[in-house]
Structure formats: structure tokens, C-alpha cells
Amino acid sequence: YVVDSHDIIIRNCTIEKFACDGIYIANIGQQVKTYKISIDKCKVNYSGRNGLSWLGGENISVTNSSFSNAGQGTVHESPAAGIDIEVENNSFCRNGYFYNCTMENNIGSAITSGSKGLSSDVLFKNCTAASPTYYTVFADAASHRFEDCKLYGTVLVWYRASNEMDAVKFKRCLFDENYKGMKMYDGTY
């Protein structure tokens, strides 16, 4: 748990079989107390809930890491996502950077981000996301960008931006329904 803390580096770690979240980052209240959190070269595997729960703070950087198999252990709880960005504790999630990360084979989404305008300015670059049983990406938040990403399965953008700056955007991304020879979740309507 990283709560109301700053200038934290988590590097070269293997985090496995935690009953709840593999990594949990939170900021309590409106004052910025959680910032400059860096996660690099970490493998988070078989968390009972989410691989990474980002519930508050700003300037979060996650690079060269993987978040896999959430919700598949003996203990499991929803949403069981690889990465879950969801504001709690009367806070905000701002300025997130995810580079060269893999989110795969989670019971929930590979990436889920909610909280409308309270979650904003998040960039996923050169990431791979795949979910066999739920939406690969579920985006209900402002100013999220996906660049040079590979997204396998259904991507659902729920957020209704009032202007272009707040929109969820995809640039140079690959969308495919099959990942490693398996069909991913198909949320056809």
C-alpha cells in the first residue's frame, strides 16, 4: 500500500498471490499528498482483486511491467482487473504514464478507468492489453490516450467528453479479437 506518500520507487519486484491488490496507490482527500510514484520492471501476478489499484494521487509512472491473472487465485474479488484507475477517498487520479506494460488474462478488464473527470491525463504508450472474459479496456474517464498499443478484445469508451481535450483517444493502435491464438471477450451489441 502506498497512501499519502511521495517520491516512491518500486523496481525489479515480483508481486504474487496477494489476497487483495498487488499494488495499491491512494491519496486521501483533495490535498496532493501522493505523487511521484514510479513502478518499473515489476511483475504482478495472481492478485485476488486488481494487479494495480490507483485510487488517488498524481504523477504516477509505470514502465516495463506486467499485471496478469488477477482474480484467478483461491481468494478473488471484483473487479479483478490488471489495472484499475478509480478515484476513492474524495480524491483524484491525474497525470498517469504507462509505458511498455502488459495486462493479460485477468478475470476483469485488462484496463479499467472510471470516475469521469476525476481521473484525467493518463497515457498508455506501447502497451499490450487482452482480456478473455470482460472488456479489454473500459474507459469512463477524461483525457485518456492510447498510443502505439495492442488491444485484444472489446474496447468500450463510456466517457462522453464535452470537448476534444477531454476525449479518450487512440493513435496508431492495433485492435484485434484474438490474442495468442485465443478469441478475447466479444462485447457485441
PyMOL CGO cylinders between C-alpha atoms (Angstrom):
from pymol import cmd
from pymol.cgo import CYLINDER

trace = [
    CYLINDER, 0.00, 0.00, 0.00, 1.21, 3.48, -0.91, 0.3, 1, 1, 1, 1, 1, 1,
    CYLINDER, 1.21, 3.48, -0.91, -1.04, 6.01, 0.87, 0.3, 1, 1, 1, 1, 1, 1,
    CYLINDER, -1.04, 6.01, 0.87, -0.42, 9.76, 1.24, 0.3, 1, 1, 1, 1, 1, 1,
    CYLINDER, -0.42, 9.76, 1.24, 3.24, 9.28, 0.27, 0.3, 1, 1, 1, 1, 1, 1,
    CYLINDER, 3.24, 9.28, 0.27, 5.53, 10.67, -2.41, 0.3, 1, 1, 1, 1, 1, 1,
    CYLINDER, 5.53, 10.67, -2.41, 8.81, 10.04, -4.20, 0.3, 1, 1, 1, 1, 1, 1,
    CYLINDER, 8.81, 10.04, -4.20, 8.44, 6.25, -4.06, 0.3, 1, 1, 1, 1, 1, 1,
    CYLINDER, 8.44, 6.25, -4.06, 10.23, 3.88, -6.46, 0.3, 1, 1, 1, 1, 1, 1,
    CYLINDER, 10.23, 3.88, -6.46, 9.23, 0.22, -6.80, 0.3, 1, 1, 1, 1, 1, 1,
    CYLINDER, 9.23, 0.22, -6.80, 11.66, -1.53, -9.15, 0.3, 1, 1, 1, 1, 1, 1,
    CYLINDER, 11.66, -1.53, -9.15, 12.51, -5.12, -10.13, 0.3, 1, 1, 1, 1, 1, 1,
    CYLINDER, 12.51, -5.12, -10.13, 9.85, -6.72, -7.95, 0.3, 1, 1, 1, 1, 1, 1,
    CYLINDER, 9.85, -6.72, -7.95, 7.77, -9.84, -8.36, 0.3, 1, 1, 1, 1, 1, 1,
    CYLINDER, 7.77, -9.84, -8.36, 4.48, -9.49, -6.51, 0.3, 1, 1, 1, 1, 1, 1,
    CYLINDER, 4.48, -9.49, -6.51, 2.38, -12.68, -6.47, 0.3, 1, 1, 1, 1, 1, 1,
    CYLINDER, 2.38, -12.68, -6.47, -0.71, -14.18, -4.88, 0.3, 1, 1, 1, 1, 1, 1,
    CYLINDER, -0.71, -14.18, -4.88, -1.79, -11.25, -2.73, 0.3, 1, 1, 1, 1, 1, 1,
    CYLINDER, -1.79, -11.25, -2.73, -5.36, -11.75, -1.48, 0.3, 1, 1, 1, 1, 1, 1,
    CYLINDER, -5.36, -11.75, -1.48, -6.41, -8.20, -2.46, 0.3, 1, 1, 1, 1, 1, 1,
    CYLINDER, -6.41, -8.20, -2.46, -4.48, -5.78, -4.70, 0.3, 1, 1, 1, 1, 1, 1,
    CYLINDER, -4.48, -5.78, -4.70, -0.92, -6.41, -5.81, 0.3, 1, 1, 1, 1, 1, 1,
    CYLINDER, -0.92, -6.41, -5.81, -0.10, -2.68, -5.63, 0.3, 1, 1, 1, 1, 1, 1,
    CYLINDER, -0.10, -2.68, -5.63, -2.46, -0.11, -4.09, 0.3, 1, 1, 1, 1, 1, 1,
    CYLINDER, -2.46, -0.11, -4.09, -1.90, 3.66, -4.51, 0.3, 1, 1, 1, 1, 1, 1,
    CYLINDER, -1.90, 3.66, -4.51, -4.18, 6.17, -2.75, 0.3, 1, 1, 1, 1, 1, 1,
    CYLINDER, -4.18, 6.17, -2.75, -4.42, 9.83, -1.81, 0.3, 1, 1, 1, 1, 1, 1,
    CYLINDER, -4.42, 9.83, -1.81, -6.86, 10.71, 0.97, 0.3, 1, 1, 1, 1, 1, 1,
    CYLINDER, -6.86, 10.71, 0.97, -8.76, 13.96, 0.31, 0.3, 1, 1, 1, 1, 1, 1,
    CYLINDER, -8.76, 13.96, 0.31, -8.24, 16.88, -2.09, 0.3, 1, 1, 1, 1, 1, 1,
    CYLINDER, -8.24, 16.88, -2.09, -4.76, 17.94, -0.93, 0.3, 1, 1, 1, 1, 1, 1,
    CYLINDER, -4.76, 17.94, -0.93, -1.99, 16.38, -3.07, 0.3, 1, 1, 1, 1, 1, 1,
    CYLINDER, -1.99, 16.38, -3.07, -0.11, 14.03, -0.75, 0.3, 1, 1, 1, 1, 1, 1,
    CYLINDER, -0.11, 14.03, -0.75, 0.53, 11.09, -3.09, 0.3, 1, 1, 1, 1, 1, 1,
    CYLINDER, 0.53, 11.09, -3.09, 2.75, 11.96, -6.04, 0.3, 1, 1, 1, 1, 1, 1,
    CYLINDER, 2.75, 11.96, -6.04, 5.90, 10.92, -7.93, 0.3, 1, 1, 1, 1, 1, 1,
    CYLINDER, 5.90, 10.92, -7.93, 5.30, 7.19, -7.65, 0.3, 1, 1, 1, 1, 1, 1,
    CYLINDER, 5.30, 7.19, -7.65, 7.42, 5.13, -10.06, 0.3, 1, 1, 1, 1, 1, 1,
    CYLINDER, 7.42, 5.13, -10.06, 6.92, 1.43, -10.78, 0.3, 1, 1, 1, 1, 1, 1,
    CYLINDER, 6.92, 1.43, -10.78, 9.46, -0.15, -13.13, 0.3, 1, 1, 1, 1, 1, 1,
    CYLINDER, 9.46, -0.15, -13.13, 10.21, -3.72, -14.20, 0.3, 1, 1, 1, 1, 1, 1,
    CYLINDER, 10.21, -3.72, -14.20, 7.65, -5.31, -11.89, 0.3, 1, 1, 1, 1, 1, 1,
    CYLINDER, 7.65, -5.31, -11.89, 5.62, -8.47, -12.42, 0.3, 1, 1, 1, 1, 1, 1,
    CYLINDER, 5.62, -8.47, -12.42, 2.31, -8.53, -10.56, 0.3, 1, 1, 1, 1, 1, 1,
    CYLINDER, 2.31, -8.53, -10.56, 0.63, -11.91, -10.88, 0.3, 1, 1, 1, 1, 1, 1,
    CYLINDER, 0.63, -11.91, -10.88, -2.42, -13.70, -9.40, 0.3, 1, 1, 1, 1, 1, 1,
    CYLINDER, -2.42, -13.70, -9.40, -3.73, -10.87, -7.21, 0.3, 1, 1, 1, 1, 1, 1,
    CYLINDER, -3.73, -10.87, -7.21, -7.08, -11.63, -5.62, 0.3, 1, 1, 1, 1, 1, 1,
    CYLINDER, -7.08, -11.63, -5.62, -8.52, -8.27, -6.67, 0.3, 1, 1, 1, 1, 1, 1,
    CYLINDER, -8.52, -8.27, -6.67, -6.51, -5.97, -9.02, 0.3, 1, 1, 1, 1, 1, 1,
    CYLINDER, -6.51, -5.97, -9.02, -2.92, -6.08, -10.13, 0.3, 1, 1, 1, 1, 1, 1,
    CYLINDER, -2.92, -6.08, -10.13, -2.67, -2.31, -9.65, 0.3, 1, 1, 1, 1, 1, 1,
    CYLINDER, -2.67, -2.31, -9.65, -5.34, -0.17, -7.98, 0.3, 1, 1, 1, 1, 1, 1,
    CYLINDER, -5.34, -0.17, -7.98, -4.70, 3.54, -8.45, 0.3, 1, 1, 1, 1, 1, 1,
    CYLINDER, -4.70, 3.54, -8.45, -7.28, 5.25, -6.24, 0.3, 1, 1, 1, 1, 1, 1,
    CYLINDER, -7.28, 5.25, -6.24, -5.71, 8.68, -5.88, 0.3, 1, 1, 1, 1, 1, 1,
    CYLINDER, -5.71, 8.68, -5.88, -2.65, 10.82, -6.47, 0.3, 1, 1, 1, 1, 1, 1,
    CYLINDER, -2.65, 10.82, -6.47, -0.77, 12.34, -9.36, 0.3, 1, 1, 1, 1, 1, 1,
    CYLINDER, -0.77, 12.34, -9.36, 2.36, 11.84, -11.43, 0.3, 1, 1, 1, 1, 1, 1,
    CYLINDER, 2.36, 11.84, -11.43, 2.28, 8.06, -11.40, 0.3, 1, 1, 1, 1, 1, 1,
    CYLINDER, 2.28, 8.06, -11.40, 4.70, 6.32, -13.79, 0.3, 1, 1, 1, 1, 1, 1,
    CYLINDER, 4.70, 6.32, -13.79, 4.51, 2.60, -14.56, 0.3, 1, 1, 1, 1, 1, 1,
    CYLINDER, 4.51, 2.60, -14.56, 7.03, 1.21, -17.05, 0.3, 1, 1, 1, 1, 1, 1,
    CYLINDER, 7.03, 1.21, -17.05, 8.16, -2.18, -18.33, 0.3, 1, 1, 1, 1, 1, 1,
    CYLINDER, 8.16, -2.18, -18.33, 5.76, -4.04, -16.02, 0.3, 1, 1, 1, 1, 1, 1,
    CYLINDER, 5.76, -4.04, -16.02, 3.06, -6.70, -16.27, 0.3, 1, 1, 1, 1, 1, 1,
    CYLINDER, 3.06, -6.70, -16.27, -0.24, -7.19, -14.44, 0.3, 1, 1, 1, 1, 1, 1,
    CYLINDER, -0.24, -7.19, -14.44, -1.64, -10.65, -15.13, 0.3, 1, 1, 1, 1, 1, 1,
    CYLINDER, -1.64, -10.65, -15.13, -4.09, -13.30, -13.89, 0.3, 1, 1, 1, 1, 1, 1,
    CYLINDER, -4.09, -13.30, -13.89, -5.97, -11.08, -11.41, 0.3, 1, 1, 1, 1, 1, 1,
    CYLINDER, -5.97, -11.08, -11.41, -8.97, -12.76, -9.78, 0.3, 1, 1, 1, 1, 1, 1,
    CYLINDER, -8.97, -12.76, -9.78, -7.78, -16.27, -10.56, 0.3, 1, 1, 1, 1, 1, 1,
    CYLINDER, -7.78, -16.27, -10.56, -6.45, -17.37, -7.19, 0.3, 1, 1, 1, 1, 1, 1,
    CYLINDER, -6.45, -17.37, -7.19, -8.17, -19.06, -4.26, 0.3, 1, 1, 1, 1, 1, 1,
    CYLINDER, -8.17, -19.06, -4.26, -9.27, -15.64, -3.00, 0.3, 1, 1, 1, 1, 1, 1,
    CYLINDER, -9.27, -15.64, -3.00, -10.82, -13.40, -5.63, 0.3, 1, 1, 1, 1, 1, 1,
    CYLINDER, -10.82, -13.40, -5.63, -12.92, -10.26, -5.68, 0.3, 1, 1, 1, 1, 1, 1,
    CYLINDER, -12.92, -10.26, -5.68, -14.33, -7.92, -8.31, 0.3, 1, 1, 1, 1, 1, 1,
    CYLINDER, -14.33, -7.92, -8.31, -13.26, -6.05, -10.39, 0.3, 1, 1, 1, 1, 1, 1,
    CYLINDER, -13.26, -6.05, -10.39, -10.20, -8.34, -10.83, 0.3, 1, 1, 1, 1, 1, 1,
    CYLINDER, -10.20, -8.34, -10.83, -8.59, -6.02, -13.38, 0.3, 1, 1, 1, 1, 1, 1,
    CYLINDER, -8.59, -6.02, -13.38, -4.99, -5.80, -14.43, 0.3, 1, 1, 1, 1, 1, 1,
    CYLINDER, -4.99, -5.80, -14.43, -5.02, -2.03, -13.84, 0.3, 1, 1, 1, 1, 1, 1,
    CYLINDER, -5.02, -2.03, -13.84, -7.94, -0.26, -12.14, 0.3, 1, 1, 1, 1, 1, 1,
    CYLINDER, -7.94, -0.26, -12.14, -7.93, 3.55, -12.05, 0.3, 1, 1, 1, 1, 1, 1,
    CYLINDER, -7.93, 3.55, -12.05, -10.84, 4.50, -9.85, 0.3, 1, 1, 1, 1, 1, 1,
    CYLINDER, -10.84, 4.50, -9.85, -10.97, 7.53, -7.56, 0.3, 1, 1, 1, 1, 1, 1,
    CYLINDER, -10.97, 7.53, -7.56, -11.85, 6.94, -3.91, 0.3, 1, 1, 1, 1, 1, 1,
    CYLINDER, -11.85, 6.94, -3.91, -11.44, 8.84, -0.65, 0.3, 1, 1, 1, 1, 1, 1,
    CYLINDER, -11.44, 8.84, -0.65, -12.69, 12.19, -2.07, 0.3, 1, 1, 1, 1, 1, 1,
    CYLINDER, -12.69, 12.19, -2.07, -9.53, 12.39, -4.22, 0.3, 1, 1, 1, 1, 1, 1,
    CYLINDER, -9.53, 12.39, -4.22, -8.40, 12.38, -7.89, 0.3, 1, 1, 1, 1, 1, 1,
    CYLINDER, -8.40, 12.38, -7.89, -6.11, 10.47, -10.28, 0.3, 1, 1, 1, 1, 1, 1,
    CYLINDER, -6.11, 10.47, -10.28, -4.08, 12.80, -12.51, 0.3, 1, 1, 1, 1, 1, 1,
    CYLINDER, -4.08, 12.80, -12.51, -1.08, 12.55, -14.81, 0.3, 1, 1, 1, 1, 1, 1,
    CYLINDER, -1.08, 12.55, -14.81, -0.53, 8.83, -15.21, 0.3, 1, 1, 1, 1, 1, 1,
    CYLINDER, -0.53, 8.83, -15.21, 2.05, 7.38, -17.58, 0.3, 1, 1, 1, 1, 1, 1,
    CYLINDER, 2.05, 7.38, -17.58, 2.10, 3.70, -18.52, 0.3, 1, 1, 1, 1, 1, 1,
    CYLINDER, 2.10, 3.70, -18.52, 4.82, 2.59, -20.93, 0.3, 1, 1, 1, 1, 1, 1,
    CYLINDER, 4.82, 2.59, -20.93, 5.62, -0.86, -22.29, 0.3, 1, 1, 1, 1, 1, 1,
    CYLINDER, 5.62, -0.86, -22.29, 3.24, -2.65, -19.90, 0.3, 1, 1, 1, 1, 1, 1,
    CYLINDER, 3.24, -2.65, -19.90, 1.30, -5.87, -20.41, 0.3, 1, 1, 1, 1, 1, 1,
    CYLINDER, 1.30, -5.87, -20.41, -2.10, -6.55, -18.87, 0.3, 1, 1, 1, 1, 1, 1,
    CYLINDER, -2.10, -6.55, -18.87, -3.36, -10.03, -19.76, 0.3, 1, 1, 1, 1, 1, 1,
    CYLINDER, -3.36, -10.03, -19.76, -5.53, -12.94, -18.65, 0.3, 1, 1, 1, 1, 1, 1,
    CYLINDER, -5.53, -12.94, -18.65, -7.33, -11.10, -15.86, 0.3, 1, 1, 1, 1, 1, 1,
    CYLINDER, -7.33, -11.10, -15.86, -10.89, -12.08, -14.92, 0.3, 1, 1, 1, 1, 1, 1,
    CYLINDER, -10.89, -12.08, -14.92, -11.93, -8.42, -15.21, 0.3, 1, 1, 1, 1, 1, 1,
    CYLINDER, -11.93, -8.42, -15.21, -10.72, -5.82, -17.68, 0.3, 1, 1, 1, 1, 1, 1,
    CYLINDER, -10.72, -5.82, -17.68, -7.11, -5.51, -18.64, 0.3, 1, 1, 1, 1, 1, 1,
    CYLINDER, -7.11, -5.51, -18.64, -7.50, -1.76, -18.05, 0.3, 1, 1, 1, 1, 1, 1,
    CYLINDER, -7.50, -1.76, -18.05, -10.45, -0.08, -16.39, 0.3, 1, 1, 1, 1, 1, 1,
    CYLINDER, -10.45, -0.08, -16.39, -10.64, 3.62, -15.65, 0.3, 1, 1, 1, 1, 1, 1,
    CYLINDER, -10.64, 3.62, -15.65, -13.67, 5.37, -14.24, 0.3, 1, 1, 1, 1, 1, 1,
    CYLINDER, -13.67, 5.37, -14.24, -14.54, 8.42, -12.17, 0.3, 1, 1, 1, 1, 1, 1,
    CYLINDER, -14.54, 8.42, -12.17, -15.26, 10.72, -15.13, 0.3, 1, 1, 1, 1, 1, 1,
    CYLINDER, -15.26, 10.72, -15.13, -13.31, 14.00, -14.81, 0.3, 1, 1, 1, 1, 1, 1,
    CYLINDER, -13.31, 14.00, -14.81, -11.68, 13.00, -11.51, 0.3, 1, 1, 1, 1, 1, 1,
    CYLINDER, -11.68, 13.00, -11.51, -9.40, 10.64, -13.48, 0.3, 1, 1, 1, 1, 1, 1,
    CYLINDER, -9.40, 10.64, -13.48, -7.58, 12.58, -16.17, 0.3, 1, 1, 1, 1, 1, 1,
    CYLINDER, -7.58, 12.58, -16.17, -4.45, 12.98, -18.27, 0.3, 1, 1, 1, 1, 1, 1,
    CYLINDER, -4.45, 12.98, -18.27, -3.45, 9.33, -18.47, 0.3, 1, 1, 1, 1, 1, 1,
    CYLINDER, -3.45, 9.33, -18.47, -1.26, 7.99, -21.27, 0.3, 1, 1, 1, 1, 1, 1,
    CYLINDER, -1.26, 7.99, -21.27, -0.80, 4.33, -22.18, 0.3, 1, 1, 1, 1, 1, 1,
    CYLINDER, -0.80, 4.33, -22.18, 2.07, 4.00, -24.67, 0.3, 1, 1, 1, 1, 1, 1,
    CYLINDER, 2.07, 4.00, -24.67, 3.38, 0.83, -26.31, 0.3, 1, 1, 1, 1, 1, 1,
    CYLINDER, 3.38, 0.83, -26.31, 1.23, -1.33, -24.02, 0.3, 1, 1, 1, 1, 1, 1,
    CYLINDER, 1.23, -1.33, -24.02, -0.45, -4.69, -24.66, 0.3, 1, 1, 1, 1, 1, 1,
    CYLINDER, -0.45, -4.69, -24.66, -3.88, -5.38, -23.18, 0.3, 1, 1, 1, 1, 1, 1,
    CYLINDER, -3.88, -5.38, -23.18, -6.02, -8.51, -23.54, 0.3, 1, 1, 1, 1, 1, 1,
    CYLINDER, -6.02, -8.51, -23.54, -8.99, -9.84, -21.59, 0.3, 1, 1, 1, 1, 1, 1,
    CYLINDER, -8.99, -9.84, -21.59, -10.66, -13.20, -22.27, 0.3, 1, 1, 1, 1, 1, 1,
    CYLINDER, -10.66, -13.20, -22.27, -13.76, -12.66, -20.10, 0.3, 1, 1, 1, 1, 1, 1,
    CYLINDER, -13.76, -12.66, -20.10, -14.53, -8.91, -19.94, 0.3, 1, 1, 1, 1, 1, 1,
    CYLINDER, -14.53, -8.91, -19.94, -13.81, -5.64, -21.73, 0.3, 1, 1, 1, 1, 1, 1,
    CYLINDER, -13.81, -5.64, -21.73, -10.15, -5.30, -22.52, 0.3, 1, 1, 1, 1, 1, 1,
    CYLINDER, -10.15, -5.30, -22.52, -10.40, -1.54, -21.96, 0.3, 1, 1, 1, 1, 1, 1,
    CYLINDER, -10.40, -1.54, -21.96, -13.29, 0.10, -20.11, 0.3, 1, 1, 1, 1, 1, 1,
    CYLINDER, -13.29, 0.10, -20.11, -12.74, 3.89, -20.20, 0.3, 1, 1, 1, 1, 1, 1,
    CYLINDER, -12.74, 3.89, -20.20, -15.14, 6.19, -18.37, 0.3, 1, 1, 1, 1, 1, 1,
    CYLINDER, -15.14, 6.19, -18.37, -12.67, 8.99, -17.60, 0.3, 1, 1, 1, 1, 1, 1,
    CYLINDER, -12.67, 8.99, -17.60, -11.31, 12.17, -19.16, 0.3, 1, 1, 1, 1, 1, 1,
    CYLINDER, -11.31, 12.17, -19.16, -8.19, 12.74, -21.26, 0.3, 1, 1, 1, 1, 1, 1,
    CYLINDER, -8.19, 12.74, -21.26, -7.03, 9.15, -21.61, 0.3, 1, 1, 1, 1, 1, 1,
    CYLINDER, -7.03, 9.15, -21.61, -4.75, 8.40, -24.54, 0.3, 1, 1, 1, 1, 1, 1,
    CYLINDER, -4.75, 8.40, -24.54, -3.59, 5.12, -26.02, 0.3, 1, 1, 1, 1, 1, 1,
    CYLINDER, -3.59, 5.12, -26.02, -0.61, 5.37, -28.38, 0.3, 1, 1, 1, 1, 1, 1,
    CYLINDER, -0.61, 5.37, -28.38, 1.09, 2.51, -30.22, 0.3, 1, 1, 1, 1, 1, 1,
    CYLINDER, 1.09, 2.51, -30.22, -0.83, -0.02, -28.11, 0.3, 1, 1, 1, 1, 1, 1,
    CYLINDER, -0.83, -0.02, -28.11, -2.03, -3.51, -28.99, 0.3, 1, 1, 1, 1, 1, 1,
    CYLINDER, -2.03, -3.51, -28.99, -5.58, -4.07, -27.71, 0.3, 1, 1, 1, 1, 1, 1,
    CYLINDER, -5.58, -4.07, -27.71, -7.10, -7.54, -27.95, 0.3, 1, 1, 1, 1, 1, 1,
    CYLINDER, -7.10, -7.54, -27.95, -10.83, -7.94, -27.33, 0.3, 1, 1, 1, 1, 1, 1,
    CYLINDER, -10.83, -7.94, -27.33, -13.61, -5.39, -26.94, 0.3, 1, 1, 1, 1, 1, 1,
    CYLINDER, -13.61, -5.39, -26.94, -12.72, -1.80, -26.05, 0.3, 1, 1, 1, 1, 1, 1,
    CYLINDER, -12.72, -1.80, -26.05, -15.56, 0.22, -24.50, 0.3, 1, 1, 1, 1, 1, 1,
    CYLINDER, -15.56, 0.22, -24.50, -15.32, 4.01, -24.23, 0.3, 1, 1, 1, 1, 1, 1,
    CYLINDER, -15.32, 4.01, -24.23, -18.13, 5.11, -21.95, 0.3, 1, 1, 1, 1, 1, 1,
    CYLINDER, -18.13, 5.11, -21.95, -16.95, 8.67, -21.25, 0.3, 1, 1, 1, 1, 1, 1,
    CYLINDER, -16.95, 8.67, -21.25, -18.79, 11.50, -23.03, 0.3, 1, 1, 1, 1, 1, 1,
    CYLINDER, -18.79, 11.50, -23.03, -16.28, 14.31, -23.44, 0.3, 1, 1, 1, 1, 1, 1,
    CYLINDER, -16.28, 14.31, -23.44, -17.61, 17.84, -23.78, 0.3, 1, 1, 1, 1, 1, 1,
    CYLINDER, -17.61, 17.84, -23.78, -14.52, 18.90, -25.78, 0.3, 1, 1, 1, 1, 1, 1,
    CYLINDER, -14.52, 18.90, -25.78, -11.69, 17.33, -27.74, 0.3, 1, 1, 1, 1, 1, 1,
    CYLINDER, -11.69, 17.33, -27.74, -9.14, 17.82, -24.96, 0.3, 1, 1, 1, 1, 1, 1,
    CYLINDER, -9.14, 17.82, -24.96, -11.15, 15.63, -22.56, 0.3, 1, 1, 1, 1, 1, 1,
    CYLINDER, -11.15, 15.63, -22.56, -11.78, 12.86, -25.10, 0.3, 1, 1, 1, 1, 1, 1,
    CYLINDER, -11.78, 12.86, -25.10, -10.42, 9.30, -24.95, 0.3, 1, 1, 1, 1, 1, 1,
    CYLINDER, -10.42, 9.30, -24.95, -8.08, 8.97, -27.94, 0.3, 1, 1, 1, 1, 1, 1,
    CYLINDER, -8.08, 8.97, -27.94, -6.33, 6.13, -29.77, 0.3, 1, 1, 1, 1, 1, 1,
    CYLINDER, -6.33, 6.13, -29.77, -3.30, 6.72, -32.05, 0.3, 1, 1, 1, 1, 1, 1,
    CYLINDER, -3.30, 6.72, -32.05, -1.51, 4.05, -34.09, 0.3, 1, 1, 1, 1, 1, 1,
    CYLINDER, -1.51, 4.05, -34.09, -3.14, 1.23, -32.09, 0.3, 1, 1, 1, 1, 1, 1,
    CYLINDER, -3.14, 1.23, -32.09, -3.78, -2.33, -33.20, 0.3, 1, 1, 1, 1, 1, 1,
    CYLINDER, -3.78, -2.33, -33.20, -7.23, -3.73, -32.41, 0.3, 1, 1, 1, 1, 1, 1,
    CYLINDER, -7.23, -3.73, -32.41, -7.69, -7.49, -32.73, 0.3, 1, 1, 1, 1, 1, 1,
    CYLINDER, -7.69, -7.49, -32.73, -10.10, -10.03, -31.28, 0.3, 1, 1, 1, 1, 1, 1,
    CYLINDER, -10.10, -10.03, -31.28, -7.53, -12.83, -30.99, 0.3, 1, 1, 1, 1, 1, 1,
    CYLINDER, -7.53, -12.83, -30.99, -4.59, -12.92, -28.61, 0.3, 1, 1, 1, 1, 1, 1,
    CYLINDER, -4.59, -12.92, -28.61, -2.06, -15.75, -28.61, 0.3, 1, 1, 1, 1, 1, 1,
    CYLINDER, -2.06, -15.75, -28.61, -4.44, -17.86, -30.67, 0.3, 1, 1, 1, 1, 1, 1,
    CYLINDER, -4.44, -17.86, -30.67, -7.48, -17.32, -28.39, 0.3, 1, 1, 1, 1, 1, 1,
    CYLINDER, -7.48, -17.32, -28.39, -10.54, -15.19, -29.02, 0.3, 1, 1, 1, 1, 1, 1,
    CYLINDER, -10.54, -15.19, -29.02, -10.87, -12.49, -26.36, 0.3, 1, 1, 1, 1, 1, 1,
    CYLINDER, -10.87, -12.49, -26.36, -14.11, -11.09, -24.91, 0.3, 1, 1, 1, 1, 1, 1,
    CYLINDER, -14.11, -11.09, -24.91, -16.58, -10.04, -27.58, 0.3, 1, 1, 1, 1, 1, 1,
    CYLINDER, -16.58, -10.04, -27.58, -18.99, -7.41, -26.26, 0.3, 1, 1, 1, 1, 1, 1,
    CYLINDER, -18.99, -7.41, -26.26, -21.11, -7.18, -29.39, 0.3, 1, 1, 1, 1, 1, 1,
    CYLINDER, -21.11, -7.18, -29.39, -24.29, -5.14, -29.23, 0.3, 1, 1, 1, 1, 1, 1,
]
cmd.load_cgo(trace, "trace")
